[in-house]
Amino acid sequence: MTVFLISISINAQDSIKKILLNEGTMSDIKHRELTLSTFLHEYNEKSEAHLIGDLYLRVDNEHGTIAQFYVDKNNDKSTIEYYTKIHKNYFLTFKIENNDKYLIIEQAQFGKPFALSSKESALIGNENNIEIEIADYIYEWGDDTPPEDKNMSCYDDVKYTLKVKENDIVKKLSFYSSDIKGNYIIELINYSIIILSDKHEHSSVLIEMIMNKKEE
């Protein structure tokens, strides 16, 4: 019996699975068509002083890593971390309750914030799913002052392009990282996309967003 390793709570629609995590590796976690494994590490007193107490969680499937989470005990505001990420049409949430660590798996739905990675596309909703992916991102930088101006002013920005597919209709939507001040809203006919924040690195980007379905 391995019941002591995994605590599961499932709603009437069998759409949510809550997994109690142990430190180290856990494998053969099943939910619908998903088969996952996790690796949880808590930095202890043997770690560097600024890392002690921090948490790292990696979630893998048979093809490799699909999500990573890092919890900074100092809550360093200079870093951005998202605790709900999306894989295909599932939200993966890392949650801590009373010092217990959980991975929550649920079907991706409208109205909840999540972070979309540039490494995969995602589906939102039950029926008439809307598919969304980061089709492109371009890092731009340069000098935006005339050559004769001694007071040089440099800029840097990231241009994102989202690809949204609904009922075989594909739209591409572009915006800049600098546009995301407060909430940046993209209006579609049947949906709205609220861009909350972004995190760009050399090899990938994450965009935090909420997708809402408009009332008919």
N, C-alpha and C positions, 0 to 999 in steps of 0.2 A: 504494500500500500504506500502511495506517495501523497496521500491527502494532506499530510502536514506540510508539504512543500507549496501547495497551490490552493489558494482560497478563491472560489469562483462564485460570482453572483450574476444571474442571467434574468432579464426581464421577460415578460410574456411573449415578446416577439423574438426571443433568443438573439437580441441584437447587441448586448453588452456583455463583456467578459472582464472580470476584475481579478487580476493575478497578484497574489502576495509574493514578493520577490525575496529571495535569499541572496546573500552576497556570493559572488562566484557565478558559475554557469548553470543555467537551467535549460533543459532541452525538451523537445517534443511537446510544445505548447500548441494546442489545436483550437481553432475557432473557425467554424464553417470550412472554407477551402484553404484557410491559412494554416501553415505549420511553421512555428517560430521557435527561436532560442534566444536567451538573453544572457548578458554578462553584466553584472553589477559590481562596482568596486567603490569602496569607501576609503578615502585616504586617511591612514591612521598616523600614530605618532612616529612611525618610521619614515614618513614622507617629509618633504620639505615643509617648513613651518607654515608658509602661506597657503599650503594645500590641505592641511589637516582639517578633517571634517567635511571636505568637499565630496561630492558624489558623481560618479560617471556610470551611465547606463547605455549599453549598446544592444540593439535589437536586430537579429539576423533572420533571413529565410534561407532556403536552399541555394539561392544564387549569391548571397552575400549580405552586407549590411544595408538595412533599409531605414534605420533611424538611430540617432545618437542624442543623448541628453547629458547636460552637465549642470550640476547645482553648485553654485558658489556660496559657501556659508557666509561670506562677507557681503554678499549681494552687491557686487561691484557694478555700479551703474555704467561704467565705461564699456561693459560687455553686454551683448544681447543674447538671451537664450529663450527658446520657445519650448513649452512643455506639452503642446499638442501639435503633432505632426501628422502627415497624411501619407498613406501607402495605398495605392489603387483607390478603392472606395471605403477605406477604413481610417478612422482617427486613432492614433496611438498617443496616449497621454501618460506621462510620468507624474505620479502624485504621491505626496507624503502625508500620511495621517497618523498622528500620535506616534511619530518616529517609525512607523511601518511604511515600507516602500511598495508601491503598486504600479503595475502596468495595466491601463484600462484600454480595452479594444472595443470600439463601437463603430457602427456603420456611419459613414460620413453624411452629415445632414446640413441643411441650410441654417444660418443664424448663429453658428459657433465659430469663434476665432481658431485658425489653424495656420501652420507654416507650410508653405509649398516649396519643395526643393526643385532646383533646376535639373535634377538628375532623373526625375520621373514625372509622368502625368497623373492626374487624379480625376475621380468621378464623384460627383456630389448628388445626393438624392436617391430615392427609391425607384420611382418610375420616371421615364423621360429624363434620364441622367444627363447632366451637363458635364462635359469633359473640359478640363483646363490644364494647361501646362505653360511653363516658362519657355517660350520658343527661342528666345535670344536675349543676351545681355551684353552690353558693350561699355567698357570703361573708357571714359573720355576725360582728357585733361589738356591744359594748355594755358596760354597767356591771352587774355581778352582785352589787352590795352594796345593802342597804336605803338609802333616802334619808337617814335619820338618821345613818348611819355616816359619820364624817368620813374614815375611811381607805378611800377609793374604790379599787375593784379593777376594772380593765377587762379584757375578754377579746376575742379575735378568733380565728376558726376558719373552716374551709371544710368544708361538708357535700357529700360526693360521692354520686352515685347511679350505679351501674353497671347496665347492662342486658345480661343474658346470655341467649342464645338457643341452645337445643339441641333438635334434632328438633321444631321448631315449638313448643316449650315455652319461654316467656319468663319470666324472673325479674328483679326489680329489687332491688338490694342497696345499702343505704346505710351510710355510715360517715363519720367526721370525720377531718380531717387530724391532729387531736390523738390519734386512736386509733393512728396509725402510729408506734409506739415499738418499735424492734427490727423484728420482722416481724408484721404483722397478717394473720391467716389467715381466709379465708372458705371454709367447707366446703360443698360441693355434693354431690349423690348420687354422681356419677361423677368429679367434678373437685374440686381445691382451688385457690384463688387466693391467692398470697402477695403482699401489698402491701408493697413495700420502702421506697418514699419517694414524695414528690410535689413538684411545682413549680407554683405557681399565679401567674398574671399577670392583667392586667386583661381581656384578650380571649380567653385560652385557658388550659388547664391540661395538665400531663403527669403521669401516674401510672406509676411504675415497678413492675413486677409480674413474677411467674413463675406460669404456669399449669401445673399438674401433673394428669396423668390417673391416677386410682386403679387399682390392680391389681384385676383381676376375680377 
